Amino acid sequence: MLGERVKAVRKDANLTQTQFAERLGVKQNTIAQIEIGRREPSEQLIISICREYGVAYEWLVDGIEPMHPPQSDSDIELLTRAMEGQNENKKQLLRILADMPDELLDKMMAYLESKLK
């Protein structure tokens, strides 16, 4: 059942229904109704779930394995998917990075790498 697979995606992401719904731009009740089978998601919502959570469309709609497609995306595909997604913070960060002078970007990377050690 599609609702069970939507729930599996949410559980795989370790999110509540509210958190899951917020990332997709819908209400918690919409996700609850889908998960219990009382409502079918729109095609746009299905596409959003696949894009946001890296789920194979065929798995979500028809249950055809695997849940997550193999990662062979190019950098352009990854950036395109991020910019088409619902997360405005991610989009804004990518815009900032694209406009950032190389010298400042190098300093930022050095700072981040020092914090990861």
Backbone torsions as a table, in degrees:
resi	resn	phi	psi	omega
1	MET	NA	138.0	-177.3
2	LEU	-58.5	-42.1	179.6
3	GLY	-59.6	-38.0	178.0
4	GLU	-66.5	-36.5	178.2
5	ARG	-70.7	-36.7	175.2
6	VAL	-61.4	-43.8	178.2
7	LYS	-62.3	-39.4	178.6
8	ALA	-62.6	-38.9	177.7
9	VAL	-63.4	-46.6	-179.3
10	ARG	-61.6	-45.0	179.6
11	LYS	-65.5	-39.3	178.1
12	ASP	-60.7	-33.7	178.5
13	ALA	-84.9	-3.2	179.0
14	ASN	57.8	47.9	-178.2
15	LEU	-121.0	152.7	170.9
16	THR	-76.1	167.7	176.0
17	GLN	-60.5	-38.5	179.8
18	THR	-64.1	-47.0	179.9
19	GLN	-63.1	-44.1	179.9
20	PHE	-60.4	-46.7	-178.9
21	ALA	-63.6	-42.1	-179.4
22	GLU	-60.5	-42.4	179.4
23	ARG	-64.9	-24.0	-179.4
24	LEU	-98.2	-5.8	179.2
25	GLY	75.7	28.7	176.9
26	VAL	-125.9	175.3	179.8
27	LYS	-87.6	154.6	179.5
28	GLN	-57.5	-39.3	-178.7
29	ASN	-61.8	-33.9	177.6
30	THR	-61.4	-46.2	179.9
31	ILE	-65.4	-42.5	179.6
32	ALA	-60.0	-44.4	-179.8
33	GLN	-65.4	-37.7	177.9
34	ILE	-66.4	-46.0	-176.6
35	GLU	-61.8	-34.3	-179.4
36	ILE	-91.5	0.8	174.7
37	GLY	85.5	12.4	179.2
38	ARG	-86.7	-12.5	-177.2
39	ARG	-145.4	141.8	175.5
40	GLU	-96.1	137.5	177.4
41	PRO	-71.9	150.8	175.1
42	SER	-69.0	161.6	176.8
43	GLU	-59.5	-39.8	179.4
44	GLN	-63.4	-40.0	178.7
45	LEU	-67.1	-39.6	176.7
46	ILE	-59.5	-46.6	179.4
47	ILE	-62.6	-41.2	179.0
48	SER	-63.2	-42.0	178.0
49	ILE	-61.4	-46.3	-179.5
50	CYS	-60.4	-45.5	-177.5
51	ARG	-69.1	-48.3	-174.8
52	GLU	-68.2	-33.2	-173.8
53	TYR	-113.8	8.8	175.7
54	GLY	62.9	38.1	-177.0
55	VAL	-102.4	142.1	177.8
56	ALA	-70.6	130.5	-179.8
57	TYR	-56.5	-44.7	-177.9
58	GLU	-62.0	-35.5	178.1
59	TRP	-69.7	-47.4	-176.3
60	LEU	-63.4	-43.1	-175.6
61	VAL	-80.9	-44.5	-171.7
62	ASP	-116.4	-5.8	-179.6
63	GLY	79.1	15.1	-179.8
64	ILE	-80.7	119.7	-178.1
65	GLU	-67.4	154.3	3.8
66	PRO	-90.0	162.8	178.1
67	MET	-64.4	-46.3	-179.5
68	HIS	-108.4	123.3	179.0
69	PRO	-68.5	155.4	176.8
70	PRO	-60.0	143.2	-178.8
71	GLN	-85.0	107.0	176.1
72	SER	-136.5	22.6	-178.0
73	ASP	-72.5	142.5	174.0
74	SER	-78.4	167.2	177.4
75	ASP	-58.6	-39.5	179.7
76	ILE	-62.6	-43.1	179.3
77	GLU	-64.3	-40.4	179.3
78	LEU	-64.5	-44.3	179.2
79	LEU	-65.9	-40.7	178.7
80	THR	-61.7	-45.8	179.9
81	ARG	-62.7	-40.5	178.7
82	ALA	-63.9	-41.1	-178.4
83	MET	-74.2	-22.2	177.2
84	GLU	-88.3	-9.9	-176.6
85	GLY	-74.5	-179.3	-176.3
86	GLN	-87.2	-17.5	-171.4
87	ASN	-81.0	105.4	-177.6
88	GLU	-68.6	-31.6	177.9
89	ASN	-64.1	-40.7	178.7
90	LYS	-63.4	-43.9	179.0
91	LYS	-62.0	-45.6	-179.3
92	GLN	-63.0	-41.2	178.9
93	LEU	-62.3	-42.6	178.8
94	LEU	-64.0	-38.3	176.8
95	ARG	-64.1	-43.4	179.2
96	ILE	-61.5	-46.9	179.9
97	LEU	-62.0	-39.9	-179.0
98	ALA	-64.7	-32.9	-178.3
99	ASP	-91.0	-9.6	-174.1
100	MET	-72.1	134.4	174.8
101	PRO	-61.6	145.6	-176.8
102	ASP	-55.8	-39.7	-178.1
103	GLU	-62.3	-43.5	178.3
104	LEU	-67.8	-38.7	177.5
105	LEU	-62.1	-42.1	178.1
106	ASP	-61.0	-41.7	178.3
107	LYS	-65.4	-40.7	179.3
108	MET	-64.0	-43.4	179.1
109	MET	-63.1	-41.7	178.0
110	ALA	-61.4	-42.0	178.4
111	TYR	-62.1	-49.8	-178.8
112	LEU	-61.5	-41.6	179.5
113	GLU	-64.1	-36.0	179.3
114	SER	-67.0	-30.5	-179.7
115	LYS	-79.6	-22.5	-179.4
116	LEU	-82.6	-13.3	-177.8
117	LYS	-82.6	NA	NA
